[in-house]
Amino acid sequence: LSMASVSFRFQDSAVESDFVQDMKALNALSHEQLEKITAIVLGFLSSADSSELIDGTQRFIEDHGVNPSALKSTLRALLLFFKGCARKQLTFAAVNDDLVQFGLAADKSAVA
C-alpha cells in the first residue's frame, strides 16, 4: 500500500515520503523514549514556549544518548503531526489510526 493512496486525518493534502519515514522512525524508540519525546512536543505545543522544547530536547539527548540530527527530523514530524491533529480537533482514536497508518506499531501508537 503506497502512502499516496492512504488517507490521513491530520491533514488534507498529500503526505511527503520523508515525513512518513520520519514518523516510521518512531518505531526505533523504546516506549519510555516515545512517551518522553511526545510529552516534550505536546508540552511545547500547549505552551508555545520555545525554551521548553529546547531544554526538553537537550535533556532527552543527554538522558538517552540519541543522535541530535536524527532527533531533529523526528521532532519536526511530531510537531507537524500533532499541530495538524489539534487543528482538526481529532479524537484519540483518529490520532491513533493515523499513527498506525504511518507504520507505527499498534502498541507504540497507544503510547504516543
Biopython code that builds the backbone (N, CA, C, O; Angstrom):
import numpy as np
from Bio.PDB.StructureBuilder import StructureBuilder

atoms = [
    (1, "LEU", "N", (0.845, -1.180, 0.000)),
    (1, "LEU", "CA", (0.000, 0.000, 0.000)),
    (1, "LEU", "C", (0.886, 1.238, 0.000)),
    (1, "LEU", "O", (1.675, 1.440, 0.923)),
    (2, "SER", "N", (0.763, 2.044, -1.005)),
    (2, "SER", "CA", (1.583, 3.254, -1.054)),
    (2, "SER", "C", (0.939, 4.342, -0.212)),
    (2, "SER", "O", (-0.278, 4.372, -0.029)),
    (3, "MET", "N", (1.788, 5.243, 0.301)),
    (3, "MET", "CA", (1.278, 6.318, 1.146)),
    (3, "MET", "C", (0.372, 7.270, 0.365)),
    (3, "MET", "O", (-0.483, 7.936, 0.950)),
    (4, "ALA", "N", (0.559, 7.332, -0.948)),
    (4, "ALA", "CA", (-0.262, 8.233, -1.753)),
    (4, "ALA", "C", (-1.729, 7.805, -1.715)),
    (4, "ALA", "O", (-2.625, 8.641, -1.837)),
    (5, "SER", "N", (-1.974, 6.506, -1.547)),
    (5, "SER", "CA", (-3.354, 6.015, -1.539)),
    (5, "SER", "C", (-3.950, 5.960, -0.134)),
    (5, "SER", "O", (-5.127, 5.640, 0.030)),
    (6, "VAL", "N", (-3.153, 6.266, 0.862)),
    (6, "VAL", "CA", (-3.626, 6.239, 2.239)),
    (6, "VAL", "C", (-4.148, 7.621, 2.620)),
    (6, "VAL", "O", (-3.525, 8.638, 2.314)),
    (7, "SER", "N", (-5.277, 7.645, 3.278)),
    (7, "SER", "CA", (-5.855, 8.914, 3.707)),
    (7, "SER", "C", (-5.548, 9.134, 5.180)),
    (7, "SER", "O", (-5.882, 8.308, 6.029)),
    (8, "PHE", "N", (-4.918, 10.241, 5.462)),
    (8, "PHE", "CA", (-4.619, 10.607, 6.843)),
    (8, "PHE", "C", (-5.598, 11.675, 7.285)),
    (8, "PHE", "O", (-6.045, 12.495, 6.483)),
    (9, "ARG", "N", (-5.926, 11.662, 8.556)),
    (9, "ARG", "CA", (-6.895, 12.622, 9.079)),
    (9, "ARG", "C", (-6.256, 13.924, 9.542)),
    (9, "ARG", "O", (-6.938, 14.946, 9.614)),
    (10, "PHE", "N", (-4.948, 13.913, 9.861)),
    (10, "PHE", "CA", (-4.333, 15.097, 10.459)),
    (10, "PHE", "C", (-4.097, 16.224, 9.455)),
    (10, "PHE", "O", (-3.881, 17.369, 9.852)),
    (11, "GLN", "N", (-4.137, 15.907, 8.142)),
    (11, "GLN", "CA", (-4.015, 16.956, 7.128)),
    (11, "GLN", "C", (-4.744, 16.534, 5.871)),
    (11, "GLN", "O", (-4.912, 15.345, 5.600)),
    (12, "ASP", "N", (-5.175, 17.522, 5.108)),
    (12, "ASP", "CA", (-5.958, 17.256, 3.903)),
    (12, "ASP", "C", (-5.088, 16.946, 2.694)),
    (12, "ASP", "O", (-5.488, 16.182, 1.816)),
    (13, "SER", "N", (-3.906, 17.533, 2.648)),
    (13, "SER", "CA", (-3.048, 17.362, 1.475)),
    (13, "SER", "C", (-2.237, 16.069, 1.564)),
    (13, "SER", "O", (-2.223, 15.396, 2.595)),
    (14, "ALA", "N", (-1.572, 15.744, 0.477)),
    (14, "ALA", "CA", (-0.738, 14.539, 0.427)),
    (14, "ALA", "C", (0.393, 14.632, 1.448)),
    (14, "ALA", "O", (0.863, 15.721, 1.777)),
    (15, "VAL", "N", (0.813, 13.492, 1.932)),
    (15, "VAL", "CA", (1.873, 13.420, 2.939)),
    (15, "VAL", "C", (3.174, 13.067, 2.234)),
    (15, "VAL", "O", (3.237, 12.080, 1.501)),
    (16, "GLU", "N", (4.214, 13.868, 2.452)),
    (16, "GLU", "CA", (5.516, 13.651, 1.821)),
    (16, "GLU", "C", (6.150, 12.350, 2.319)),
    (16, "GLU", "O", (5.978, 11.974, 3.478)),
    (17, "SER", "N", (6.877, 11.673, 1.444)),
    (17, "SER", "CA", (7.501, 10.399, 1.824)),
    (17, "SER", "C", (8.546, 10.580, 2.928)),
    (17, "SER", "O", (8.705, 9.695, 3.769)),
    (18, "ASP", "N", (9.261, 11.709, 2.941)),
    (18, "ASP", "CA", (10.226, 11.964, 4.018)),
    (18, "ASP", "C", (9.519, 12.050, 5.366)),
    (18, "ASP", "O", (10.023, 11.562, 6.378)),
    (19, "PHE", "N", (8.366, 12.668, 5.366)),
    (19, "PHE", "CA", (7.581, 12.799, 6.588)),
    (19, "PHE", "C", (7.158, 11.419, 7.085)),
    (19, "PHE", "O", (7.223, 11.135, 8.281)),
    (20, "VAL", "N", (6.728, 10.570, 6.163)),
    (20, "VAL", "CA", (6.326, 9.203, 6.512)),
    (20, "VAL", "C", (7.510, 8.458, 7.130)),
    (20, "VAL", "O", (7.353, 7.768, 8.137)),
    (21, "GLN", "N", (8.683, 8.595, 6.534)),
    (21, "GLN", "CA", (9.878, 7.928, 7.071)),
    (21, "GLN", "C", (10.223, 8.440, 8.461)),
    (21, "GLN", "O", (10.595, 7.659, 9.337)),
    (22, "ASP", "N", (10.101, 9.747, 8.671)),
    (22, "ASP", "CA", (10.374, 10.330, 9.984)),
    (22, "ASP", "C", (9.404, 9.784, 11.034)),
    (22, "ASP", "O", (9.796, 9.534, 12.174)),
    (23, "MET", "N", (8.150, 9.602, 10.654)),
    (23, "MET", "CA", (7.168, 9.052, 11.586)),
    (23, "MET", "C", (7.438, 7.568, 11.852)),
    (23, "MET", "O", (7.297, 7.104, 12.984)),
    (24, "LYS", "N", (7.824, 6.826, 10.813)),
    (24, "LYS", "CA", (8.138, 5.406, 10.993)),
    (24, "LYS", "C", (9.343, 5.222, 11.917)),
    (24, "LYS", "O", (9.456, 4.212, 12.611)),
    (25, "ALA", "N", (10.240, 6.208, 11.918)),
    (25, "ALA", "CA", (11.438, 6.135, 12.765)),
    (25, "ALA", "C", (11.073, 6.075, 14.250)),
    (25, "ALA", "O", (11.895, 5.671, 15.072)),
    (26, "LEU", "N", (9.866, 6.469, 14.593)),
    (26, "LEU", "CA", (9.418, 6.396, 15.986)),
    (26, "LEU", "C", (9.431, 4.959, 16.502)),
    (26, "LEU", "O", (9.537, 4.734, 17.708)),
    (27, "ASN", "N", (9.323, 3.991, 15.598)),
    (27, "ASN", "CA", (9.367, 2.581, 15.992)),
    (27, "ASN", "C", (10.693, 2.211, 16.640)),
    (27, "ASN", "O", (10.756, 1.270, 17.431)),
    (28, "ALA", "N", (11.758, 2.948, 16.308)),
    (28, "ALA", "CA", (13.080, 2.646, 16.856)),
    (28, "ALA", "C", (13.209, 3.074, 18.318)),
    (28, "ALA", "O", (14.126, 2.644, 19.017)),
    (29, "LEU", "N", (12.293, 3.915, 18.772)),
    (29, "LEU", "CA", (12.335, 4.385, 20.156)),
    (29, "LEU", "C", (11.681, 3.370, 21.092)),
    (29, "LEU", "O", (10.750, 2.663, 20.706)),
    (30, "SER", "N", (12.173, 3.310, 22.306)),
    (30, "SER", "CA", (11.526, 2.474, 23.320)),
    (30, "SER", "C", (10.217, 3.153, 23.732)),
    (30, "SER", "O", (9.986, 4.318, 23.410)),
    (31, "HIS", "N", (9.371, 2.418, 24.442)),
    (31, "HIS", "CA", (8.121, 3.010, 24.935)),
    (31, "HIS", "C", (8.419, 4.238, 25.803)),
    (31, "HIS", "O", (7.760, 5.270, 25.677)),
    (32, "GLU", "N", (9.403, 4.117, 26.671)),
    (32, "GLU", "CA", (9.767, 5.227, 27.561)),
    (32, "GLU", "C", (10.226, 6.444, 26.753)),
    (32, "GLU", "O", (9.805, 7.569, 27.024)),
    (33, "GLN", "N", (11.087, 6.214, 25.764)),
    (33, "GLN", "CA", (11.580, 7.316, 24.935)),
    (33, "GLN", "C", (10.434, 7.965, 24.170)),
    (33, "GLN", "O", (10.363, 9.189, 24.068)),
    (34, "LEU", "N", (9.546, 7.148, 23.638)),
    (34, "LEU", "CA", (8.417, 7.672, 22.874)),
    (34, "LEU", "C", (7.497, 8.507, 23.767)),
    (34, "LEU", "O", (7.021, 9.564, 23.354)),
    (35, "GLU", "N", (7.251, 8.038, 24.979)),
    (35, "GLU", "CA", (6.438, 8.808, 25.924)),
    (35, "GLU", "C", (7.081, 10.155, 26.217)),
    (35, "GLU", "O", (6.403, 11.182, 26.238)),
    (36, "LYS", "N", (8.399, 10.148, 26.444)),
    (36, "LYS", "CA", (9.093, 11.393, 26.807)),
    (36, "LYS", "C", (9.132, 12.378, 25.647)),
    (36, "LYS", "O", (8.880, 13.568, 25.835)),
    (37, "ILE", "N", (9.445, 11.893, 24.450)),
    (37, "ILE", "CA", (9.552, 12.805, 23.313)),
    (37, "ILE", "C", (8.164, 13.364, 22.961)),
    (37, "ILE", "O", (8.041, 14.527, 22.575)),
    (38, "THR", "N", (7.139, 12.545, 23.093)),
    (38, "THR", "CA", (5.769, 13.017, 22.852)),
    (38, "THR", "C", (5.376, 14.075, 23.887)),
    (38, "THR", "O", (4.752, 15.080, 23.547)),
    (39, "ALA", "N", (5.742, 13.844, 25.145)),
    (39, "ALA", "CA", (5.447, 14.820, 26.194)),
    (39, "ALA", "C", (6.158, 16.153, 25.932)),
    (39, "ALA", "O", (5.594, 17.220, 26.174)),
    (40, "ILE", "N", (7.393, 16.085, 25.438)),
    (40, "ILE", "CA", (8.139, 17.309, 25.111)),
    (40, "ILE", "C", (7.411, 18.088, 24.017)),
    (40, "ILE", "O", (7.213, 19.298, 24.133)),
    (41, "VAL", "N", (7.017, 17.392, 22.962)),
    (41, "VAL", "CA", (6.336, 18.040, 21.832)),
    (41, "VAL", "C", (4.990, 18.621, 22.261)),
    (41, "VAL", "O", (4.679, 19.772, 21.953)),
    (42, "LEU", "N", (4.196, 17.825, 22.968)),
    (42, "LEU", "CA", (2.875, 18.311, 23.392)),
    (42, "LEU", "C", (2.996, 19.442, 24.408)),
    (42, "LEU", "O", (2.181, 20.364, 24.409)),
    (43, "GLY", "N", (4.009, 19.377, 25.272)),
    (43, "GLY", "CA", (4.250, 20.463, 26.215)),
    (43, "GLY", "C", (4.567, 21.756, 25.504)),
    (43, "GLY", "O", (4.077, 22.819, 25.883)),
    (44, "PHE", "N", (5.386, 21.668, 24.474)),
    (44, "PHE", "CA", (5.727, 22.855, 23.690)),
    (44, "PHE", "C", (4.495, 23.396, 22.966)),
    (44, "PHE", "O", (4.242, 24.601, 22.980)),
    (45, "LEU", "N", (3.730, 22.506, 22.334)),
    (45, "LEU", "CA", (2.559, 22.954, 21.578)),
    (45, "LEU", "C", (1.513, 23.601, 22.478)),
    (45, "LEU", "O", (0.805, 24.513, 22.051)),
    (46, "SER", "N", (1.412, 23.135, 23.720)),
    (46, "SER", "CA", (0.410, 23.720, 24.616)),
    (46, "SER", "C", (0.887, 25.021, 25.256)),
    (46, "SER", "O", (0.073, 25.839, 25.684)),
    (47, "SER", "N", (2.212, 25.215, 25.322)),
    (47, "SER", "CA", (2.719, 26.427, 25.972)),
    (47, "SER", "C", (3.291, 27.441, 24.987)),
    (47, "SER", "O", (3.350, 28.635, 25.281)),
    (48, "ALA", "N", (3.715, 26.961, 23.811)),
    (48, "ALA", "CA", (4.390, 27.789, 22.802)),
    (48, "ALA", "C", (5.661, 28.434, 23.358)),
    (48, "ALA", "O", (6.103, 29.469, 22.859)),
    (49, "ASP", "N", (6.242, 27.826, 24.384)),
    (49, "ASP", "CA", (7.481, 28.313, 24.988)),
    (49, "ASP", "C", (8.640, 27.544, 24.365)),
    (49, "ASP", "O", (8.855, 26.371, 24.672)),
    (50, "SER", "N", (9.386, 28.214, 23.488)),
    (50, "SER", "CA", (10.456, 27.520, 22.766)),
    (50, "SER", "C", (11.535, 26.977, 23.699)),
    (50, "SER", "O", (12.196, 25.991, 23.374)),
    (51, "SER", "N", (11.717, 27.616, 24.855)),
    (51, "SER", "CA", (12.732, 27.118, 25.786)),
    (51, "SER", "C", (12.338, 25.741, 26.327)),
    (51, "SER", "O", (13.203, 24.918, 26.626)),
    (52, "GLU", "N", (11.043, 25.497, 26.451)),
    (52, "GLU", "CA", (10.580, 24.180, 26.905)),
    (52, "GLU", "C", (10.974, 23.099, 25.892)),
    (52, "GLU", "O", (11.411, 22.012, 26.268)),
    (53, "LEU", "N", (10.814, 23.410, 24.622)),
    (53, "LEU", "CA", (11.190, 22.460, 23.567)),
    (53, "LEU", "C", (12.701, 22.254, 23.540)),
    (53, "LEU", "O", (13.172, 21.119, 23.463)),
    (54, "ILE", "N", (13.454, 23.333, 23.601)),
    (54, "ILE", "CA", (14.914, 23.256, 23.539)),
    (54, "ILE", "C", (15.478, 22.522, 24.756)),
    (54, "ILE", "O", (16.295, 21.611, 24.617)),
    (55, "ASP", "N", (15.036, 22.925, 25.947)),
    (55, "ASP", "CA", (15.524, 22.285, 27.176)),
    (55, "ASP", "C", (15.122, 20.819, 27.249)),
    (55, "ASP", "O", (15.932, 19.963, 27.604)),
    (56, "GLY", "N", (13.878, 20.537, 26.915)),
    (56, "GLY", "CA", (13.395, 19.157, 26.946)),
    (56, "GLY", "C", (14.141, 18.270, 25.968)),
    (56, "GLY", "O", (14.473, 17.125, 26.276)),
    (57, "THR", "N", (14.401, 18.811, 24.788)),
    (57, "THR", "CA", (15.131, 18.057, 23.772)),
    (57, "THR", "C", (16.571, 17.807, 24.218)),
    (57, "THR", "O", (17.092, 16.704, 24.051)),
    (58, "GLN", "N", (17.200, 18.808, 24.774)),
    (58, "GLN", "CA", (18.580, 18.661, 25.251)),
    (58, "GLN", "C", (18.673, 17.597, 26.341)),
    (58, "GLN", "O", (19.575, 16.760, 26.328)),
    (59, "ARG", "N", (17.731, 17.635, 27.286)),
    (59, "ARG", "CA", (17.692, 16.616, 28.349)),
    (59, "ARG", "C", (17.476, 15.227, 27.759)),
    (59, "ARG", "O", (18.103, 14.259, 28.188)),
    (60, "PHE", "N", (16.598, 15.134, 26.786)),
    (60, "PHE", "CA", (16.305, 13.845, 26.143)),
    (60, "PHE", "C", (17.558, 13.288, 25.470)),
    (60, "PHE", "O", (17.864, 12.103, 25.605)),
    (61, "ILE", "N", (18.279, 14.138, 24.751)),
    (61, "ILE", "CA", (19.516, 13.719, 24.078)),
    (61, "ILE", "C", (20.536, 13.228, 25.099)),
    (61, "ILE", "O", (21.170, 12.190, 24.905)),
    (62, "GLU", "N", (20.690, 13.977, 26.184)),
    (62, "GLU", "CA", (21.649, 13.589, 27.230)),
    (62, "GLU", "C", (21.224, 12.305, 27.936)),
    (62, "GLU", "O", (22.054, 11.429, 28.177)),
    (63, "ASP", "N", (19.951, 12.185, 28.265)),
    (63, "ASP", "CA", (19.461, 11.019, 29.012)),
    (63, "ASP", "C", (19.489, 9.738, 28.194)),
    (63, "ASP", "O", (19.707, 8.655, 28.738)),
    (64, "HIS", "N", (19.267, 9.857, 26.885)),
    (64, "HIS", "CA", (19.093, 8.662, 26.061)),
    (64, "HIS", "C", (20.201, 8.447, 25.028)),
    (64, "HIS", "O", (20.175, 7.461, 24.291)),
    (65, "GLY", "N", (21.163, 9.351, 24.970)),
    (65, "GLY", "CA", (22.267, 9.191, 24.020)),
    (65, "GLY", "C", (21.813, 9.133, 22.564)),
    (65, "GLY", "O", (22.366, 8.384, 21.758)),
    (66, "VAL", "N", (20.817, 9.922, 22.244)),
    (66, "VAL", "CA", (20.252, 9.932, 20.900)),
    (66, "VAL", "C", (21.017, 10.912, 20.016)),
    (66, "VAL", "O", (21.470, 11.956, 20.485)),
    (67, "ASN", "N", (21.157, 10.575, 18.749)),
    (67, "ASN", "CA", (21.809, 11.441, 17.770)),
    (67, "ASN", "C", (20.942, 12.688, 17.554)),
    (67, "ASN", "O", (19.797, 12.574, 17.117)),
    (68, "PRO", "N", (21.481, 13.883, 17.858)),
    (68, "PRO", "CA", (20.678, 15.119, 17.736)),
    (68, "PRO", "C", (20.128, 15.360, 16.330)),
    (68, "PRO", "O", (18.994, 15.815, 16.186)),
    (69, "SER", "N", (20.908, 15.064, 15.297)),
    (69, "SER", "CA", (20.414, 15.334, 13.940)),
    (69, "SER", "C", (19.283, 14.376, 13.566)),
    (69, "SER", "O", (18.352, 14.767, 12.862)),
    (70, "ALA", "N", (19.355, 13.133, 14.027)),
    (70, "ALA", "CA", (18.269, 12.184, 13.762)),
    (70, "ALA", "C", (17.016, 12.594, 14.523)),
    (70, "ALA", "O", (15.902, 12.464, 14.016)),
    (71, "LEU", "N", (17.204, 13.085, 15.729)),
    (71, "LEU", "CA", (16.073, 13.502, 16.559)),
    (71, "LEU", "C", (15.382, 14.735, 15.970)),
    (71, "LEU", "O", (14.170, 14.892, 16.110)),
    (72, "LYS", "N", (16.136, 15.593, 15.324)),
    (72, "LYS", "CA", (15.587, 16.833, 14.763)),
    (72, "LYS", "C", (14.462, 16.542, 13.770)),
    (72, "LYS", "O", (13.403, 17.166, 13.833)),
    (73, "SER", "N", (14.686, 15.600, 12.856)),
    (73, "SER", "CA", (13.644, 15.315, 11.864)),
    (73, "SER", "C", (12.443, 14.626, 12.503)),
    (73, "SER", "O", (11.305, 14.842, 12.085)),
    (74, "THR", "N", (12.693, 13.797, 13.518)),
    (74, "THR", "CA", (11.596, 13.147, 14.235)),
    (74, "THR", "C", (10.771, 14.183, 14.997)),
    (74, "THR", "O", (9.541, 14.133, 14.991)),
    (75, "LEU", "N", (11.451, 15.115, 15.648)),
    (75, "LEU", "CA", (10.746, 16.193, 16.365)),
    (75, "LEU", "C", (9.902, 17.027, 15.408)),
    (75, "LEU", "O", (8.751, 17.353, 15.696)),
    (76, "ARG", "N", (10.492, 17.366, 14.267)),
    (76, "ARG", "CA", (9.778, 18.163, 13.266)),
    (76, "ARG", "C", (8.506, 17.433, 12.821)),
    (76, "ARG", "O", (7.437, 18.035, 12.718)),
    (77, "ALA", "N", (8.637, 16.142, 12.563)),
    (77, "ALA", "CA", (7.489, 15.353, 12.120)),
    (77, "ALA", "C", (6.409, 15.301, 13.204)),
    (77, "ALA", "O", (5.225, 15.480, 12.919)),
    (78, "LEU", "N", (6.824, 15.055, 14.442)),
    (78, "LEU", "CA", (5.847, 15.012, 15.541)),
    (78, "LEU", "C", (5.156, 16.357, 15.737)),
    (78, "LEU", "O", (3.948, 16.411, 15.968)),
    (79, "LEU", "N", (5.920, 17.439, 15.644)),
    (79, "LEU", "CA", (5.325, 18.776, 15.778)),
    (79, "LEU", "C", (4.270, 19.015, 14.701)),
    (79, "LEU", "O", (3.165, 19.467, 14.999)),
    (80, "LEU", "N", (4.611, 18.713, 13.459)),
    (80, "LEU", "CA", (3.662, 18.913, 12.359)),
    (80, "LEU", "C", (2.439, 18.007, 12.522)),
    (80, "LEU", "O", (1.305, 18.426, 12.290)),
    (81, "PHE", "N", (2.689, 16.770, 12.921)),
    (81, "PHE", "CA", (1.595, 15.815, 13.091)),
    (81, "PHE", "C", (0.623, 16.275, 14.180)),
    (81, "PHE", "O", (-0.582, 16.362, 13.946)),
    (82, "PHE", "N", (1.149, 16.566, 15.365)),
    (82, "PHE", "CA", (0.267, 16.947, 16.471)),
    (82, "PHE", "C", (-0.373, 18.319, 16.254)),
    (82, "PHE", "O", (-1.481, 18.556, 16.735)),
    (83, "LYS", "N", (0.300, 19.228, 15.541)),
    (83, "LYS", "CA", (-0.321, 20.512, 15.186)),
    (83, "LYS", "C", (-1.543, 20.268, 14.300)),
    (83, "LYS", "O", (-2.606, 20.854, 14.499)),
    (84, "GLY", "N", (-1.358, 19.382, 13.312)),
    (84, "GLY", "CA", (-2.461, 19.049, 12.413)),
    (84, "GLY", "C", (-3.608, 18.382, 13.149)),
    (84, "GLY", "O", (-4.776, 18.666, 12.883)),
    (85, "CYS", "N", (-3.272, 17.492, 14.078)),
    (85, "CYS", "CA", (-4.300, 16.812, 14.881)),
    (85, "CYS", "C", (-5.088, 17.819, 15.709)),
    (85, "CYS", "O", (-6.314, 17.739, 15.788)),
    (86, "ALA", "N", (-4.392, 18.755, 16.319)),
    (86, "ALA", "CA", (-5.053, 19.772, 17.141)),
    (86, "ALA", "C", (-5.919, 20.695, 16.278)),
    (86, "ALA", "O", (-7.045, 21.029, 16.646)),
    (87, "ARG", "N", (-5.377, 21.100, 15.128)),
    (87, "ARG", "CA", (-6.111, 21.998, 14.231)),
    (87, "ARG", "C", (-7.430, 21.351, 13.782)),
    (87, "ARG", "O", (-8.447, 22.030, 13.640)),
    (88, "LYS", "N", (-7.397, 20.035, 13.561)),
    (88, "LYS", "CA", (-8.600, 19.331, 13.112)),
    (88, "LYS", "C", (-9.411, 18.758, 14.282)),
    (88, "LYS", "O", (-10.449, 18.127, 14.080)),
    (89, "GLN", "N", (-8.924, 18.984, 15.497)),
    (89, "GLN", "CA", (-9.599, 18.511, 16.708)),
    (89, "GLN", "C", (-9.904, 17.018, 16.645)),
    (89, "GLN", "O", (-11.024, 16.581, 16.908)),
    (90, "LEU", "N", (-8.871, 16.244, 16.286)),
    (90, "LEU", "CA", (-9.041, 14.801, 16.160)),
    (90, "LEU", "C", (-9.207, 14.128, 17.513)),
    (90, "LEU", "O", (-8.636, 14.559, 18.515)),
    (91, "THR", "N", (-9.985, 13.083, 17.523)),
    (91, "THR", "CA", (-10.153, 12.273, 18.730)),
    (91, "THR", "C", (-8.910, 11.413, 18.929)),
    (91, "THR", "O", (-8.092, 11.271, 18.021)),
    (92, "PHE", "N", (-8.775, 10.843, 20.122)),
    (92, "PHE", "CA", (-7.662, 9.937, 20.401)),
    (92, "PHE", "C", (-7.644, 8.796, 19.394)),
    (92, "PHE", "O", (-6.582, 8.421, 18.896)),
    (93, "ALA", "N", (-8.825, 8.241, 19.090)),
    (93, "ALA", "CA", (-8.912, 7.116, 18.150)),
    (93, "ALA", "C", (-8.433, 7.521, 16.757)),
    (93, "ALA", "O", (-7.746, 6.742, 16.095)),
    (94, "ALA", "N", (-8.781, 8.716, 16.304)),
    (94, "ALA", "CA", (-8.363, 9.184, 14.980)),
    (94, "ALA", "C", (-6.852, 9.410, 14.940)),
    (94, "ALA", "O", (-6.201, 9.082, 13.948)),
    (95, "VAL", "N", (-6.293, 9.969, 16.018)),
    (95, "VAL", "CA", (-4.839, 10.170, 16.106)),
    (95, "VAL", "C", (-4.153, 8.808, 16.059)),
    (95, "VAL", "O", (-3.174, 8.627, 15.335)),
    (96, "ASN", "N", (-4.657, 7.867, 16.819)),
    (96, "ASN", "CA", (-4.102, 6.520, 16.866)),
    (96, "ASN", "C", (-4.157, 5.869, 15.478)),
    (96, "ASN", "O", (-3.191, 5.234, 15.055)),
    (97, "ASP", "N", (-5.279, 6.023, 14.774)),
    (97, "ASP", "CA", (-5.421, 5.458, 13.426)),
    (97, "ASP", "C", (-4.354, 6.013, 12.484)),
    (97, "ASP", "O", (-3.743, 5.266, 11.721)),
    (98, "ASP", "N", (-4.133, 7.324, 12.542)),
    (98, "ASP", "CA", (-3.111, 7.933, 11.684)),
    (98, "ASP", "C", (-1.728, 7.389, 12.023)),
    (98, "ASP", "O", (-0.944, 7.092, 11.122)),
    (99, "LEU", "N", (-1.421, 7.257, 13.306)),
    (99, "LEU", "CA", (-0.110, 6.742, 13.707)),
    (99, "LEU", "C", (0.102, 5.321, 13.191)),
    (99, "LEU", "O", (1.190, 4.985, 12.724)),
    (100, "VAL", "N", (-0.926, 4.495, 13.273)),
    (100, "VAL", "CA", (-0.829, 3.118, 12.776)),
    (100, "VAL", "C", (-0.651, 3.132, 11.252)),
    (100, "VAL", "O", (0.120, 2.337, 10.716)),
    (101, "GLN", "N", (-1.352, 4.023, 10.556)),
    (101, "GLN", "CA", (-1.203, 4.112, 9.098)),
    (101, "GLN", "C", (0.203, 4.549, 8.696)),
    (101, "GLN", "O", (0.677, 4.200, 7.614)),
    (102, "PHE", "N", (0.868, 5.307, 9.557)),
    (102, "PHE", "CA", (2.251, 5.685, 9.289)),
    (102, "PHE", "C", (3.198, 4.503, 9.444)),
    (102, "PHE", "O", (4.359, 4.576, 9.040)),
    (103, "GLY", "N", (2.708, 3.418, 10.026)),
    (103, "GLY", "CA", (3.550, 2.247, 10.219)),
    (103, "GLY", "C", (4.049, 2.093, 11.642)),
    (103, "GLY", "O", (4.887, 1.235, 11.921)),
    (104, "LEU", "N", (3.540, 2.917, 12.541)),
    (104, "LEU", "CA", (3.930, 2.796, 13.940)),
    (104, "LEU", "C", (3.253, 1.553, 14.506)),
    (104, "LEU", "O", (2.062, 1.334, 14.281)),
    (105, "ALA", "N", (3.993, 0.757, 15.224)),
    (105, "ALA", "CA", (3.443, -0.453, 15.835)),
    (105, "ALA", "C", (2.248, -0.079, 16.706)),
    (105, "ALA", "O", (2.267, 0.954, 17.376)),
    (106, "ALA", "N", (1.219, -0.905, 16.701)),
    (106, "ALA", "CA", (-0.019, -0.592, 17.435)),
    (106, "ALA", "C", (0.240, -0.330, 18.912)),
    (106, "ALA", "O", (-0.378, 0.559, 19.498)),
    (107, "ASP", "N", (1.151, -1.097, 19.526)),
    (107, "ASP", "CA", (1.421, -0.881, 20.949)),
    (107, "ASP", "C", (2.117, 0.457, 21.187)),
    (107, "ASP", "O", (1.968, 1.054, 22.253)),
    (108, "LYS", "N", (2.876, 0.927, 20.200)),
    (108, "LYS", "CA", (3.552, 2.221, 20.346)),
    (108, "LYS", "C", (2.626, 3.384, 19.997)),
    (108, "LYS", "O", (2.775, 4.472, 20.552)),
    (109, "SER", "N", (1.688, 3.178, 19.102)),
    (109, "SER", "CA", (0.771, 4.273, 18.755)),
    (109, "SER", "C", (-0.074, 4.648, 19.963)),
    (109, "SER", "O", (-0.450, 5.810, 20.116)),
    (110, "ALA", "N", (-0.374, 3.694, 20.810)),
    (110, "ALA", "CA", (-1.145, 3.977, 22.026)),
    (110, "ALA", "C", (-0.325, 4.790, 23.020)),
    (110, "ALA", "O", (-0.879, 5.573, 23.792)),
    (111, "VAL", "N", (0.998, 4.607, 23.002)),
    (111, "VAL", "CA", (1.897, 5.341, 23.899)),
    (111, "VAL", "C", (1.966, 6.795, 23.476)),
    (111, "VAL", "O", (1.905, 7.696, 24.312)),
    (112, "ALA", "N", (2.093, 7.026, 22.170)),
    (112, "ALA", "CA", (2.209, 8.393, 21.647)),
    (112, "ALA", "C", (0.900, 9.100, 21.841)),
    (112, "ALA", "O", (0.769, 10.268, 21.473)),
]
sb = StructureBuilder()
sb.init_structure("model")
sb.init_model(0)
sb.init_chain("A")
sb.init_seg("    ")
for serial, (resi, resn, name, xyz) in enumerate(atoms, 1):
    if name == "N":
        sb.init_residue(resn, " ", resi, " ")
    sb.init_atom(name, np.array(xyz, "f"), 0.0, 1.0, " ", f" {name:<3s}", serial, name[0])
structure = sb.get_structure()
